[in-house]
Amino acid sequence: MDRNTFTGLFLIMIILAGSFYFLKPNEAEVKREQVRIDSTKRADSLKQIGVSPIQKDTTKTAAIANPVVDSLALKGPFGTAINGTEANTILENENLLITLSNKGGKITSVKIKGQKTFTGKPLILFDGNQNKFGLNLNAAGKVINTNDLYFTPTKTGNTVTMRANYGANAYVEYVYDLKALSNKVGFNINLVGLQQVIAGNNIGLNWQTTLLQQEKSLESEHRYSAPYYKYLDGDVDHLSVSKDEKEDLSKGKIQWFSFKQHFFSASLISKQAFEKGSLEVKIPTSPGLVKFYDANMQLPYAHTANQVYEMEFYFGTNKFSALKAQGYDLEQQVDMGYWPLKYINRFIVLPVFNFLNNFNWNFGLIILVLTILLKVALSPLTYKSYLSMAKMRVLKPEMDEIKAKVGEDNPTLVQQEYLKLYKKAGVNPLGGCLPMVLQLPLVMAFFFFFPNLFELRGESFLWMKDLSTYDEFIKFGVKIPFIGDHLSLMCVLMTISTLIMTYFNNQVSGATGQMKYIGYIMPVIFLGVLNSYPAGLNYYYFLANLMTFGQQFLIRKMVDDDKIHALIQQNKARPADEKKKKSKFQQRLDDYMRQQQQAKK
């Protein structure tokens, strides 16, 4: 087996392994399928014993609707607050509509004004009993969770005070304050007169919520949703986006944590910082639910007559500029990619995009102009890459002669002769690859930029109704392996343009044999991978392919193969000048040839 055959087989193995990795079902899909199977089995078993599967157990429902109150509990800690009638209070400004419940004194619902779900309904971050919030207090030998207490609300302007009384001049108080034109809700916790009641030096704060589906693609929301957090003197980090995970946060004080969804966030910022805590994420199996989040944080308690904790909620979009305006590095929740991709996106791509956005153009036109600017900036590298491939194409007949003369059964000697030819001709065989490698970070940066760009949400262009999600050219109705339940027209156009680009690159480089066909496999794999990605991303890749083809067409008109051949022959005829300083590449070639000769001896 020669080196080319081995290389081809090795690349095919990598591609197959990558396809199995990208196409394998995630944990959420496995869980949903298992729940479906279990439900079917349970329904069948109920039918066999004569019980209808839709029959409900009304005993528990009746118990919940009419809870029995222990008379001793009424005399215990917060006895006057353990029973009541649930009622709501509304806080509202131009950006938010917040519903507060007297049960738990907590926020039960947040509506983001001016935003809609993919179905056109009002955008609600969370709602009802899916949201739990409260303090865990060790009072009089019992652990009291304020989420179960009934608070007394008092509203003054856009400020709401919720109070749960422990006794005379002793109470827990929440103060919510919503300023005009703000996405932040001021939140103060006041513990008054409880210094002799609460045991320990810490109190716990618990917040649980289940995020509702807002976008067309639930898969995409899973991919970009996770709990985020920031240590007081550290960087922003997050839990897994693809699996259930729980993490203890004990490396320092915690400044804030956030329940991040794809394009929206609910964050809690503590101005005194949390002592420590834990975060947990679970992927629900029910349709319409994105992630379940659970946060448990510890607050220091100094046993003073009036203990005050100053905090802020942020409810709003994950638009980079909007998060940055809130402070506390909240904008780092927007996934701009790994190093160095995130720096390319933050300090190059995003400023250029914002500059173009100031012209109030359609976002399809902005992506077009952004692609043109990128291709113009990279045109010198594109030219060098093409020129190097053209030189290798011109040398191809001489390389074939060497291979035929030496014989394919001696690949080491063939490579030595190739290296001698490269040295005489002054050709760098890596010259076509290096410019492409230098372009790769910019190309990969857009893979993170467009899917996380809030500005594209709900924006249409041509047949694409929403550039932040996939466009449905064909809806299958069932999930097809490798493709999914739909086919994206823009992804198909991107794939076709990539195949055409591969064909012309093979013509330029003179690739033959297996290497000629391996390049056609990756575009087909990308069709399955990118089919569910945003139309804006596939639109950019489509434009980039068209412009690269146009650049190569112009360069091909400028570059004459006969002149390149004549220049190579001049280099070969030039007498060797040992005193002349050699290039690093030539020095490496000489060292390699010397090592091969010594090994042969």
C-alpha positions in Angstrom: 0.0 0.0 0.0 1.6 3.3 -1.1 1.4 6.5 0.9 -1.4 8.1 -1.1 -3.6 5.0 -0.6 -2.9 4.9 3.1 -3.6 8.7 3.4 -6.9 8.3 1.6 -8.0 5.4 3.7 -7.0 7.3 6.9 -9.0 10.4 5.9 -12.0 8.2 5.1 -11.8 6.7 8.5 -11.7 10.1 10.1 -14.7 11.2 8.1 -16.7 8.1 9.0 -15.8 8.5 12.7 -16.8 12.2 12.6 -20.1 11.3 11.0 -20.9 8.8 13.6 -20.1 11.3 16.3 -22.1 14.2 14.9 -25.1 12.0 13.9 -25.5 10.0 17.1 -28.6 10.8 19.1 -28.1 13.0 22.1 -29.3 12.2 25.6 -32.5 14.2 25.3 -33.5 12.2 22.2 -32.7 9.0 24.0 -34.7 10.0 27.0 -37.7 11.1 24.9 -37.7 7.8 23.1 -37.5 5.9 26.4 -40.4 7.8 27.9 -42.5 7.1 24.8 -41.7 3.3 25.1 -42.4 3.3 28.9 -45.7 5.2 28.3 -46.8 2.7 25.7 -46.0 -0.3 27.9 -47.8 1.3 30.9 -50.9 2.0 28.8 -50.9 -1.6 27.5 -50.6 -3.1 31.0 -53.5 -0.9 32.2 -55.7 -2.0 29.4 -55.0 -5.7 30.3 -56.3 -5.3 33.8 -59.3 -3.2 32.7 -58.2 0.2 33.7 -58.3 3.2 31.3 -54.9 4.8 30.8 -56.5 8.3 30.9 -58.1 7.6 34.3 -56.7 10.0 36.9 -56.1 9.6 40.6 -58.3 12.3 42.2 -57.2 11.6 45.7 -54.0 13.6 45.5 -55.7 16.4 43.6 -58.3 16.8 46.3 -55.6 16.8 48.9 -53.7 19.5 47.1 -56.8 21.6 46.5 -57.9 21.4 50.2 -54.7 21.2 52.3 -55.0 20.2 55.9 -53.4 22.8 58.2 -51.9 21.4 61.4 -53.0 23.5 64.3 -49.6 23.2 65.9 -48.0 24.6 62.8 -50.0 27.7 63.1 -48.3 28.4 66.5 -44.8 27.5 65.1 -42.3 29.6 63.1 -44.1 31.8 60.5 -47.4 30.2 61.7 -49.5 33.1 60.4 -47.9 32.8 56.9 -48.4 29.1 56.2 -52.0 29.5 55.1 -53.7 32.0 52.7 -55.2 32.6 49.3 -52.9 33.0 46.4 -53.1 36.4 44.6 -51.0 38.2 42.0 -49.4 41.6 41.8 -48.2 43.1 38.5 -45.0 45.2 37.9 -44.7 46.7 34.4 -42.6 49.0 32.4 -41.9 49.5 28.7 -39.8 46.3 28.5 -41.2 43.9 31.0 -44.4 42.6 32.5 -43.7 40.8 35.7 -46.2 38.8 37.7 -45.6 38.4 41.5 -47.4 35.9 43.7 -48.0 36.4 47.4 -47.3 32.7 47.8 -43.6 32.6 48.2 -43.4 36.4 47.5 -41.7 35.4 44.2 -41.8 36.2 40.5 -44.0 33.6 38.8 -44.0 35.0 35.3 -41.9 37.3 33.1 -43.1 38.6 29.7 -40.5 40.3 27.4 -42.4 43.0 25.6 -41.8 43.5 21.9 -40.7 39.9 21.4 -42.7 36.9 20.1 -42.2 33.2 20.1 -41.7 31.4 16.7 -45.5 30.8 16.7 -46.2 34.5 17.1 -47.3 34.3 20.8 -46.1 36.7 23.6 -42.7 35.6 24.8 -42.9 34.3 28.4 -39.6 33.2 30.0 -41.2 31.1 32.6 -44.7 30.8 34.1 -46.6 29.5 37.1 -45.5 26.6 39.3 -42.6 25.8 37.0 -40.8 28.6 38.8 -39.8 28.2 42.5 -37.9 30.8 44.5 -37.2 31.1 48.2 -34.9 31.2 51.2 -34.2 28.1 53.3 -34.2 29.3 56.9 -33.2 27.2 59.9 -35.7 28.8 62.4 -36.6 27.3 65.8 -35.2 23.9 64.9 -37.2 23.7 61.6 -36.1 24.3 58.0 -38.5 26.8 56.6 -38.7 27.4 52.8 -40.2 30.8 52.1 -41.5 29.5 48.7 -44.3 27.9 50.8 -45.2 30.9 52.8 -47.9 33.5 52.1 -46.6 37.1 51.9 -48.5 40.3 52.3 -47.9 42.6 49.3 -47.7 46.4 49.3 -47.4 48.3 46.0 -46.1 51.8 45.8 -45.6 53.1 42.3 -43.4 50.6 40.5 -42.1 49.1 43.8 -43.7 46.1 45.4 -42.9 44.9 49.0 -43.7 41.3 50.0 -43.6 40.6 53.8 -44.0 37.3 55.7 -44.3 37.8 59.4 -42.6 35.6 62.0 -43.9 37.6 64.9 -44.1 41.1 66.3 -41.4 43.2 64.6 -39.8 40.1 63.1 -40.3 39.2 59.4 -38.8 38.3 56.0 -39.3 41.0 53.4 -38.7 41.1 49.6 -38.6 44.5 47.8 -38.9 44.5 44.0 -38.2 47.7 42.1 -38.6 48.1 38.3 -37.3 51.3 36.8 -38.6 52.8 33.5 -37.0 51.5 30.3 -35.0 48.9 32.2 -34.6 45.1 32.0 -33.3 45.0 35.5 -35.4 44.4 38.6 -34.0 45.6 41.8 -34.4 42.9 44.5 -33.6 43.4 48.2 -34.0 40.8 50.9 -34.6 42.2 54.4 -34.4 39.9 57.4 -35.7 41.9 60.3 -35.7 40.9 64.0 -34.6 37.3 63.3 -31.2 37.4 64.8 -32.2 35.2 67.7 -34.4 33.0 65.5 -32.2 31.9 62.6 -29.5 29.4 63.4 -26.1 29.1 61.6 -24.0 31.6 59.8 -25.5 31.0 56.3 -28.9 31.0 54.8 -29.7 29.2 51.5 -31.3 30.7 48.4 -33.0 28.3 46.0 -34.2 29.1 42.5 -35.7 26.5 40.2 -37.3 27.0 36.8 -38.1 25.2 33.5 -37.4 27.2 30.4 -40.2 27.2 27.7 -39.5 26.7 24.0 -39.3 30.0 22.2 -37.6 29.2 18.9 -38.5 27.0 15.9 -35.8 24.5 16.5 -35.8 22.8 20.0 -32.5 21.2 19.0 -30.9 24.6 18.6 -32.3 25.8 21.9 -30.7 22.7 23.6 -27.4 23.4 21.8 -27.1 27.0 23.1 -28.9 26.9 26.5 -27.0 26.3 29.8 -26.7 27.8 33.3 -23.9 30.3 33.4 -22.0 31.8 36.4 -19.2 34.1 37.3 -16.9 34.0 40.3 -16.2 37.4 41.9 -12.6 37.4 40.8 -12.9 34.9 37.9 -14.1 34.4 34.4 -17.6 33.4 33.2 -18.2 29.7 32.8 -21.2 27.4 32.2 -22.4 23.8 32.7 -22.9 21.3 29.9 -25.2 22.2 27.0 -25.7 18.6 25.9 -26.3 16.5 29.0 -27.6 16.6 32.6 -25.0 18.0 35.0 -24.6 19.3 38.5 -21.6 21.3 39.7 -20.6 22.6 43.1 -19.3 26.2 43.0 -16.8 26.3 45.8 -13.7 28.0 44.2 -14.6 31.4 45.6 -17.5 33.9 46.0 -20.0 33.9 43.2 -21.0 37.3 41.7 -23.9 36.1 39.6 -25.6 33.1 38.0 -27.8 33.0 34.9 -30.5 30.7 33.5 -29.5 31.2 29.8 -31.7 30.3 26.9 -30.6 30.6 23.3 -31.7 34.2 22.8 -32.9 35.2 26.3 -31.6 35.1 29.9 -32.9 35.3 33.5 -30.0 36.3 35.7 -29.5 37.0 39.4 -26.7 39.3 40.5 -25.7 39.6 44.1 -23.9 42.8 45.1 -22.5 41.2 48.2 -21.7 38.0 46.3 -22.8 34.5 47.3 -20.5 32.5 49.5 -20.8 29.3 47.6 -23.4 27.3 45.8 -24.3 24.7 43.2 -26.0 24.7 39.8 -27.8 21.9 38.1 -29.2 21.4 34.6 -31.5 18.7 33.3 -32.9 18.1 29.8 -36.7 17.5 30.0 -38.3 14.9 27.8 -41.7 16.7 27.5 -42.3 18.7 24.2 -42.1 22.4 24.5 -39.6 22.5 27.4 -36.0 23.4 26.9 -34.0 22.9 30.1 -34.7 22.5 33.8 -32.4 24.6 36.0 -31.8 24.5 39.8 -29.6 26.9 41.7 -28.7 26.7 45.4 -26.7 29.5 46.8 -25.4 30.4 50.3 -25.6 33.9 51.7 -23.7 35.0 54.8 -25.8 35.7 57.9 -24.3 38.0 60.5 -27.2 37.8 63.1 -27.9 41.5 63.1 -31.2 43.1 63.8 -31.6 44.1 60.1 -29.8 41.9 57.6 -30.0 43.3 54.0 -29.0 41.6 50.8 -29.0 43.8 47.7 -29.5 42.0 44.4 -30.7 42.5 40.8 -32.6 40.4 38.3 -31.9 40.7 34.6 -34.7 39.5 32.3 -34.1 40.2 28.6 -32.4 39.3 25.3 -29.0 37.9 24.7 -28.1 40.7 22.4 -24.4 41.3 22.9 -24.6 45.1 23.3 -27.7 44.8 25.6 -25.9 42.4 28.0 -22.7 44.5 27.9 -24.7 47.5 29.0 -25.8 45.7 32.2 -22.2 45.3 33.4 -20.8 42.3 35.4 -19.5 40.7 32.1 -23.0 39.3 31.3 -22.2 39.6 27.6 -19.8 36.7 27.9 -22.9 34.4 27.9 -23.0 34.9 24.2 -21.0 32.1 22.8 -18.5 33.6 20.4 -16.4 30.4 20.1 -13.2 29.1 21.5 -9.9 30.9 21.6 -8.9 32.6 19.3 -12.3 32.6 17.5 -14.1 34.6 20.3 -11.5 37.4 20.0 -11.9 37.5 16.2 -15.7 37.7 16.6 -15.7 40.2 19.5 -13.1 42.6 18.2 -13.3 42.3 14.4 -16.5 40.7 13.1 -19.0 42.2 15.6 -17.7 45.8 15.2 -17.9 45.6 11.4 -21.4 44.0 11.7 -22.6 46.8 14.0 -21.1 49.4 11.7 -23.1 48.0 8.7 -26.2 47.7 10.9 -26.2 51.4 11.4 -27.2 51.9 7.7 -30.5 50.1 8.5 -30.1 47.7 5.6 -31.8 44.3 5.3 -29.7 41.7 7.2 -29.4 39.6 4.0 -27.6 42.6 2.4 -25.5 43.2 5.6 -24.3 39.5 5.4 -23.5 40.0 1.7 -21.4 43.1 2.4 -19.7 41.5 5.4 -18.7 38.5 3.2 -17.4 40.8 0.5 -15.2 42.7 3.0 -13.9 39.4 4.4 -13.0 38.1 0.9 -11.3 41.3 0.0 -9.2 41.2 3.2 -8.3 37.6 2.5 -7.6 38.0 -1.3 -3.8 38.1 -0.9 -3.9 34.8 0.8 -6.3 33.4 -1.8 -3.9 34.5 -4.6 -0.9 32.9 -3.0 -2.7 29.7 -2.4 -3.9 29.5 -6.0 -0.4 30.4 -7.3 1.2 27.7 -5.3 -1.4 25.1 -6.5 -0.7 26.2 -10.1 3.0 25.6 -9.6 2.3 22.1 -8.3 0.1 21.5 -11.3 2.8 22.5 -13.7 5.2 20.2 -12.0 2.8 17.3 -12.1 4.2 15.8 -15.4 7.8 15.8 -14.1 6.6 14.2 -10.8 4.8 11.5 -12.8 8.1 10.9 -14.7 10.0 10.5 -11.5 7.4 8.1 -10.1 7.5 6.0 -13.3 11.3 6.0 -13.4 11.9 5.1 -9.7 8.9 2.8 -9.3 6.0 2.8 -6.9 7.6 0.1 -4.8 10.1 2.5 -3.4 8.1 5.4 -1.9 11.0 6.7 0.2 13.2 7.3 -2.9 10.2 8.8 -4.8 9.8 11.3 -2.0 13.5 12.1 -2.0 13.4 12.8 -5.7 10.3 14.9 -5.3 12.1 17.0 -2.7 15.0 17.5 -5.0 12.6 18.7 -7.7 10.9 21.1 -5.3 14.3 22.5 -4.3 15.5 23.0 -7.9 12.2 24.5 -9.0 11.9 26.8 -6.0 8.4 25.5 -5.2 7.0 25.0 -1.7 4.5 22.1 -1.7 2.9 23.5 1.4 2.4 26.9 -0.2 -1.2 26.1 -1.2 -2.1 24.8 2.3 -0.7 27.5 4.5 -2.8 30.4 3.2 -5.9 28.3 3.5 -4.9 27.4 7.1 -4.5 31.1 7.9 -8.0 31.8 6.6 -9.5 29.0 8.6 -9.9 30.8 11.9 -12.0 33.5 10.2 -14.2 31.0 8.4 -14.7 29.0 11.7 -15.4 32.2 13.6 -18.6 32.7 11.6 -19.8 29.2 12.6 -20.2 30.6 16.2 -21.1 34.2 15.2 -24.3 33.8 13.2 -26.1 31.1 15.3 -25.7 33.3 18.4 -26.5 36.7 16.8 -29.7 37.9 18.3 -30.1 40.6 15.6 -31.0 37.9 13.0 -33.9 36.6 15.1 -37.2 37.1 13.2 -35.5 38.8 10.3 -36.5 37.6 6.8 -34.6 37.6 3.5 -35.9 36.2 0.2 -37.7 33.0 1.0 -36.0 32.7 4.4 -38.6 33.9 7.0 -36.1 33.8 9.9 -32.4 34.0 9.4 -31.7 32.8 13.0 -33.2 29.3 12.2 -33.4 26.9 9.3 -35.6 27.4 6.3 -37.9 24.6 5.4 -37.8 23.8 1.7 -39.3 20.3 2.2 -41.0 19.2 5.4 -40.9 15.4 5.7 -43.2 14.9 8.7 -41.0 12.1 10.0 -37.4 12.2 11.1 -35.0 10.8 8.5 -31.6 9.6 9.6 -28.8 11.9 8.7 -31.1 14.7 7.4 -33.8 15.2 10.0 -37.5 16.1 9.5 -36.9 18.8 6.9 -34.6 19.9 4.1 -33.1 23.4 4.1 -33.0 25.0 0.6 -30.1 27.3 1.6 -28.2 24.4 3.0 -28.7 22.5 -0.3 -27.5 25.5 -2.3 -24.5 25.8 0.0 -23.7 22.1 -0.5 -24.0 22.3 -4.3 -21.7 25.4 -4.4 -19.2 23.5 -2.2 -19.2 20.5 -4.5 -18.6 22.8 -7.5 -15.8 24.5 -5.6 -14.2 21.1 -4.9 -14.4 20.2 -8.6 -12.6 23.4 -9.7 -10.0 23.1 -6.9 -9.2 19.6 -8.1 -8.7 21.1 -11.6 -6.3 23.7 -10.2 -4.3 21.4 -8.0 -4.2 18.5 -10.4 -5.4 16.0 -7.8 -5.8 12.5 -9.0 -6.7 9.1 -7.6 -8.5 8.7 -4.3 -7.5 12.2 -3.2 -9.6 13.6 -6.0 -12.8 12.1 -4.7 -12.3 12.4 -0.9 -13.0 16.2 -1.2 -16.6 15.4 -2.3 -17.4 13.5 0.9 -17.1 16.4 3.3 -19.8 18.6 1.6 -22.3 15.8 1.8 -21.5 15.3 5.5 -21.9 19.0 6.1 -25.4 18.8 4.4 -26.5 16.6 7.3 -24.8 18.6 10.0 -25.8 22.1 8.8 -29.3 21.3 7.7 -30.7 22.3 11.1 -28.4 25.3 11.5 -29.5 28.9 10.9 -30.3 30.0 7.4 -28.1 33.0 7.9 -25.0 30.8 8.5 -25.7 28.7 5.4 -26.3 31.9 3.4 -22.9 33.2 4.4 -21.2 29.9 3.4 -23.0 30.0 0.1 -21.9 33.6 -0.6 -18.4 32.8 0.4 -18.2 29.9 -2.0 -19.5 32.0 -4.9 -17.0 34.8 -4.2 -14.1 32.4 -3.8 -15.1 30.9 -7.2 -15.2 34.5 -8.7 -11.8 35.2 -7.2 -10.3 32.1 -8.6 -11.8 32.8 -12.0 -10.1 36.3 -12.0 -6.8 34.9 -10.7 -6.9 32.2 -13.4 -7.2 34.9 -16.0 -4.2 36.7 -14.5 -1.9 33.7 -14.0 -0.4 32.1 -17.1 0.7 28.5 -16.7 3.3 28.9 -19.5 5.0 31.8 -17.6 5.0 29.7 -14.4 6.6 26.8 -16.3 9.2 29.1 -17.8 10.0 30.5 -14.4 10.3 27.1 -12.9 12.7 26.1 -15.7 14.8 29.2 -15.0 15.0 28.2 -11.3 16.1 24.7 -12.2 18.8 26.0 -14.6 20.2 28.4 -12.1 23.5 27.2 -10.6 23.4 26.4 -6.9 24.9 29.0 -4.7 25.8 27.5 -1.4 26.8 30.8 0.0 23.3 32.1 -0.6 21.2 32.1 2.5 18.7 29.3 2.3 15.0 29.6 3.2 13.7 27.8 6.2 11.8 25.5 4.0 14.8 24.7 1.8 16.9 24.0 5.0 14.2 21.6 6.2 14.2 19.9 2.8 18.0 19.5 3.0 17.9 18.1 6.5 15.2 15.7 5.6 17.1 14.4 2.5 20.3 14.0 4.6 18.4 12.0 7.3 16.9 9.8 4.6 20.2 9.1 3.0 21.9 8.3 6.4 19.0 6.0 7.3 19.3 4.2 3.9 23.0 3.7 4.5 
